[in-house]
Amino acid sequence: MHPTVYILASARNGTLYIGVTSALLQRIHQHREGLVPGFTRKYRVHRLVWFEQHADMHSAIRREKQLKEWRRRWKLDLVEGSNPDWRDLWIDLVE
């Protein structure tokens, strides 16, 4: 896969986590199984609600940093713009 910026949520309008990876399926699996110590395991943030692929890691990291600076409302609007039901997109990726 391409470098990817992603947003995980604990639930609709719940706790959000923004990350970047070059292996989305593997990374989300790690979050879901609690293999990644830290924020996502502690707050049970496992639902993949948004992701965006990039041509290179540099642009993905730049986008991740940009999103982390955004206001919460903007992040919620971003998710709802492409995933209004806050479905767990992981299911679509592994099927």
Rosetta constraint file for C-alpha pairs under 8 A:
AtomPair CA 1 CA 22 HARMONIC 6.57 0.50
AtomPair CA 1 CA 23 HARMONIC 6.01 0.50
AtomPair CA 1 CA 24 HARMONIC 7.08 0.50
AtomPair CA 2 CA 22 HARMONIC 5.89 0.50
AtomPair CA 2 CA 23 HARMONIC 7.42 0.50
AtomPair CA 2 CA 53 HARMONIC 5.86 0.50
AtomPair CA 2 CA 54 HARMONIC 6.09 0.50
AtomPair CA 2 CA 55 HARMONIC 6.41 0.50
AtomPair CA 2 CA 56 HARMONIC 7.20 0.50
AtomPair CA 3 CA 20 HARMONIC 7.17 0.50
AtomPair CA 3 CA 21 HARMONIC 5.66 0.50
AtomPair CA 3 CA 22 HARMONIC 4.16 0.50
AtomPair CA 3 CA 23 HARMONIC 7.12 0.50
AtomPair CA 3 CA 24 HARMONIC 7.93 0.50
AtomPair CA 3 CA 53 HARMONIC 5.78 0.50
AtomPair CA 3 CA 54 HARMONIC 5.38 0.50
AtomPair CA 3 CA 55 HARMONIC 6.78 0.50
AtomPair CA 3 CA 56 HARMONIC 5.98 0.50
AtomPair CA 3 CA 57 HARMONIC 5.32 0.50
AtomPair CA 3 CA 60 HARMONIC 6.15 0.50
AtomPair CA 4 CA 20 HARMONIC 5.57 0.50
AtomPair CA 4 CA 21 HARMONIC 5.44 0.50
AtomPair CA 4 CA 22 HARMONIC 6.08 0.50
AtomPair CA 4 CA 23 HARMONIC 7.71 0.50
AtomPair CA 4 CA 24 HARMONIC 6.62 0.50
AtomPair CA 4 CA 51 HARMONIC 6.58 0.50
AtomPair CA 4 CA 52 HARMONIC 5.51 0.50
AtomPair CA 4 CA 53 HARMONIC 4.30 0.50
AtomPair CA 4 CA 54 HARMONIC 5.94 0.50
AtomPair CA 4 CA 57 HARMONIC 7.94 0.50
AtomPair CA 4 CA 60 HARMONIC 6.16 0.50
AtomPair CA 5 CA 18 HARMONIC 7.24 0.50
AtomPair CA 5 CA 19 HARMONIC 5.76 0.50
AtomPair CA 5 CA 20 HARMONIC 4.37 0.50
AtomPair CA 5 CA 21 HARMONIC 6.65 0.50
AtomPair CA 5 CA 51 HARMONIC 5.53 0.50
AtomPair CA 5 CA 52 HARMONIC 5.30 0.50
AtomPair CA 5 CA 53 HARMONIC 6.45 0.50
AtomPair CA 5 CA 54 HARMONIC 7.91 0.50
AtomPair CA 5 CA 60 HARMONIC 5.95 0.50
AtomPair CA 5 CA 61 HARMONIC 7.61 0.50
AtomPair CA 5 CA 63 HARMONIC 7.24 0.50
AtomPair CA 5 CA 64 HARMONIC 5.99 0.50
AtomPair CA 6 CA 18 HARMONIC 5.72 0.50
AtomPair CA 6 CA 19 HARMONIC 5.42 0.50
AtomPair CA 6 CA 20 HARMONIC 6.17 0.50
AtomPair CA 6 CA 48 HARMONIC 7.28 0.50
AtomPair CA 6 CA 49 HARMONIC 7.82 0.50
AtomPair CA 6 CA 50 HARMONIC 5.63 0.50
AtomPair CA 6 CA 51 HARMONIC 4.09 0.50
AtomPair CA 6 CA 52 HARMONIC 6.41 0.50
AtomPair CA 7 CA 16 HARMONIC 6.68 0.50
AtomPair CA 7 CA 17 HARMONIC 5.54 0.50
AtomPair CA 7 CA 18 HARMONIC 4.60 0.50
AtomPair CA 7 CA 19 HARMONIC 6.55 0.50
AtomPair CA 7 CA 48 HARMONIC 6.09 0.50
AtomPair CA 7 CA 49 HARMONIC 5.90 0.50
AtomPair CA 7 CA 50 HARMONIC 5.14 0.50
AtomPair CA 7 CA 51 HARMONIC 6.24 0.50
AtomPair CA 8 CA 16 HARMONIC 5.67 0.50
AtomPair CA 8 CA 17 HARMONIC 5.08 0.50
AtomPair CA 8 CA 18 HARMONIC 6.51 0.50
AtomPair CA 8 CA 45 HARMONIC 6.02 0.50
AtomPair CA 8 CA 46 HARMONIC 5.81 0.50
AtomPair CA 8 CA 47 HARMONIC 5.11 0.50
AtomPair CA 8 CA 48 HARMONIC 4.53 0.50
AtomPair CA 8 CA 49 HARMONIC 5.71 0.50
AtomPair CA 8 CA 50 HARMONIC 7.20 0.50
AtomPair CA 9 CA 13 HARMONIC 7.62 0.50
AtomPair CA 9 CA 14 HARMONIC 5.96 0.50
AtomPair CA 9 CA 15 HARMONIC 5.49 0.50
AtomPair CA 9 CA 16 HARMONIC 4.59 0.50
AtomPair CA 9 CA 17 HARMONIC 6.41 0.50
AtomPair CA 9 CA 45 HARMONIC 5.13 0.50
AtomPair CA 9 CA 46 HARMONIC 6.18 0.50
AtomPair CA 9 CA 47 HARMONIC 5.08 0.50
AtomPair CA 9 CA 48 HARMONIC 6.57 0.50
AtomPair CA 9 CA 49 HARMONIC 6.57 0.50
AtomPair CA 10 CA 14 HARMONIC 5.28 0.50
AtomPair CA 10 CA 15 HARMONIC 5.32 0.50
AtomPair CA 10 CA 16 HARMONIC 6.79 0.50
AtomPair CA 10 CA 43 HARMONIC 7.47 0.50
AtomPair CA 10 CA 44 HARMONIC 6.02 0.50
AtomPair CA 10 CA 45 HARMONIC 4.18 0.50
AtomPair CA 10 CA 46 HARMONIC 6.05 0.50
AtomPair CA 10 CA 47 HARMONIC 6.08 0.50
AtomPair CA 11 CA 15 HARMONIC 7.15 0.50
AtomPair CA 11 CA 45 HARMONIC 7.90 0.50
AtomPair CA 11 CA 47 HARMONIC 7.16 0.50
AtomPair CA 11 CA 86 HARMONIC 7.78 0.50
AtomPair CA 12 CA 85 HARMONIC 7.98 0.50
AtomPair CA 12 CA 86 HARMONIC 5.85 0.50
AtomPair CA 13 CA 76 HARMONIC 6.96 0.50
AtomPair CA 15 CA 43 HARMONIC 7.67 0.50
AtomPair CA 15 CA 45 HARMONIC 6.78 0.50
AtomPair CA 16 CA 45 HARMONIC 7.02 0.50
AtomPair CA 17 CA 40 HARMONIC 7.17 0.50
AtomPair CA 17 CA 45 HARMONIC 7.07 0.50
AtomPair CA 18 CA 64 HARMONIC 6.85 0.50
AtomPair CA 18 CA 67 HARMONIC 7.59 0.50
AtomPair CA 18 CA 68 HARMONIC 6.83 0.50
AtomPair CA 19 CA 64 HARMONIC 6.54 0.50
AtomPair CA 20 CA 60 HARMONIC 6.75 0.50
AtomPair CA 20 CA 61 HARMONIC 6.57 0.50
AtomPair CA 20 CA 64 HARMONIC 6.48 0.50
AtomPair CA 21 CA 27 HARMONIC 6.97 0.50
AtomPair CA 22 CA 57 HARMONIC 7.39 0.50
AtomPair CA 23 CA 27 HARMONIC 6.09 0.50
AtomPair CA 24 CA 28 HARMONIC 6.01 0.50
AtomPair CA 25 CA 29 HARMONIC 6.13 0.50
AtomPair CA 25 CA 90 HARMONIC 7.88 0.50
AtomPair CA 25 CA 93 HARMONIC 7.46 0.50
AtomPair CA 25 CA 94 HARMONIC 7.71 0.50
AtomPair CA 26 CA 30 HARMONIC 6.31 0.50
AtomPair CA 27 CA 31 HARMONIC 6.41 0.50
AtomPair CA 28 CA 32 HARMONIC 6.07 0.50
AtomPair CA 28 CA 46 HARMONIC 7.59 0.50
AtomPair CA 28 CA 48 HARMONIC 7.47 0.50
AtomPair CA 28 CA 90 HARMONIC 7.59 0.50
AtomPair CA 29 CA 33 HARMONIC 6.11 0.50
AtomPair CA 30 CA 34 HARMONIC 6.13 0.50
AtomPair CA 30 CA 35 HARMONIC 4.94 0.50
AtomPair CA 30 CA 36 HARMONIC 5.93 0.50
AtomPair CA 31 CA 35 HARMONIC 6.12 0.50
AtomPair CA 31 CA 36 HARMONIC 5.72 0.50
AtomPair CA 31 CA 40 HARMONIC 6.57 0.50
AtomPair CA 31 CA 41 HARMONIC 6.94 0.50
AtomPair CA 31 CA 45 HARMONIC 7.79 0.50
AtomPair CA 31 CA 46 HARMONIC 5.95 0.50
AtomPair CA 32 CA 46 HARMONIC 5.10 0.50
AtomPair CA 32 CA 47 HARMONIC 7.79 0.50
AtomPair CA 34 CA 40 HARMONIC 7.71 0.50
AtomPair CA 34 CA 41 HARMONIC 5.25 0.50
AtomPair CA 35 CA 41 HARMONIC 7.80 0.50
AtomPair CA 36 CA 40 HARMONIC 7.40 0.50
AtomPair CA 36 CA 41 HARMONIC 6.61 0.50
AtomPair CA 37 CA 41 HARMONIC 5.99 0.50
AtomPair CA 37 CA 42 HARMONIC 7.71 0.50
AtomPair CA 38 CA 42 HARMONIC 6.01 0.50
AtomPair CA 39 CA 43 HARMONIC 6.01 0.50
AtomPair CA 39 CA 45 HARMONIC 7.82 0.50
AtomPair CA 40 CA 44 HARMONIC 5.41 0.50
AtomPair CA 40 CA 45 HARMONIC 4.68 0.50
AtomPair CA 40 CA 46 HARMONIC 6.76 0.50
AtomPair CA 41 CA 45 HARMONIC 6.68 0.50
AtomPair CA 47 CA 87 HARMONIC 8.00 0.50
AtomPair CA 47 CA 88 HARMONIC 5.26 0.50
AtomPair CA 47 CA 89 HARMONIC 7.61 0.50
AtomPair CA 47 CA 90 HARMONIC 7.45 0.50
AtomPair CA 48 CA 87 HARMONIC 7.90 0.50
AtomPair CA 48 CA 88 HARMONIC 5.18 0.50
AtomPair CA 48 CA 89 HARMONIC 5.38 0.50
AtomPair CA 48 CA 90 HARMONIC 5.79 0.50
AtomPair CA 49 CA 79 HARMONIC 6.52 0.50
AtomPair CA 49 CA 83 HARMONIC 6.82 0.50
AtomPair CA 49 CA 86 HARMONIC 5.78 0.50
AtomPair CA 49 CA 87 HARMONIC 6.26 0.50
AtomPair CA 49 CA 88 HARMONIC 5.57 0.50
AtomPair CA 49 CA 89 HARMONIC 5.80 0.50
AtomPair CA 50 CA 79 HARMONIC 5.75 0.50
AtomPair CA 50 CA 82 HARMONIC 7.58 0.50
AtomPair CA 50 CA 83 HARMONIC 7.20 0.50
AtomPair CA 50 CA 89 HARMONIC 7.31 0.50
AtomPair CA 53 CA 60 HARMONIC 7.45 0.50
AtomPair CA 54 CA 59 HARMONIC 6.49 0.50
AtomPair CA 54 CA 60 HARMONIC 5.62 0.50
AtomPair CA 55 CA 59 HARMONIC 7.31 0.50
AtomPair CA 55 CA 60 HARMONIC 7.92 0.50
AtomPair CA 56 CA 60 HARMONIC 6.51 0.50
AtomPair CA 57 CA 61 HARMONIC 6.04 0.50
AtomPair CA 58 CA 62 HARMONIC 6.25 0.50
AtomPair CA 59 CA 63 HARMONIC 6.16 0.50
AtomPair CA 60 CA 64 HARMONIC 6.15 0.50
AtomPair CA 61 CA 65 HARMONIC 6.22 0.50
AtomPair CA 62 CA 66 HARMONIC 6.23 0.50
AtomPair CA 63 CA 67 HARMONIC 6.17 0.50
AtomPair CA 64 CA 68 HARMONIC 6.21 0.50
AtomPair CA 65 CA 69 HARMONIC 6.52 0.50
AtomPair CA 66 CA 70 HARMONIC 6.68 0.50
AtomPair CA 67 CA 75 HARMONIC 7.29 0.50
AtomPair CA 70 CA 74 HARMONIC 6.30 0.50
AtomPair CA 70 CA 75 HARMONIC 6.72 0.50
AtomPair CA 71 CA 75 HARMONIC 6.67 0.50
AtomPair CA 72 CA 76 HARMONIC 6.28 0.50
AtomPair CA 73 CA 77 HARMONIC 6.13 0.50
AtomPair CA 74 CA 78 HARMONIC 6.13 0.50
AtomPair CA 75 CA 79 HARMONIC 6.38 0.50
AtomPair CA 76 CA 80 HARMONIC 6.12 0.50
AtomPair CA 77 CA 81 HARMONIC 5.88 0.50
AtomPair CA 78 CA 82 HARMONIC 7.05 0.50
AtomPair CA 79 CA 83 HARMONIC 5.58 0.50
AtomPair CA 79 CA 84 HARMONIC 6.99 0.50
AtomPair CA 79 CA 86 HARMONIC 7.38 0.50
AtomPair CA 80 CA 84 HARMONIC 4.08 0.50
AtomPair CA 80 CA 85 HARMONIC 7.25 0.50
AtomPair CA 80 CA 86 HARMONIC 7.02 0.50
AtomPair CA 83 CA 87 HARMONIC 6.58 0.50
AtomPair CA 88 CA 92 HARMONIC 7.97 0.50
AtomPair CA 89 CA 93 HARMONIC 6.58 0.50
AtomPair CA 90 CA 94 HARMONIC 6.36 0.50
AtomPair CA 91 CA 95 HARMONIC 6.26 0.50
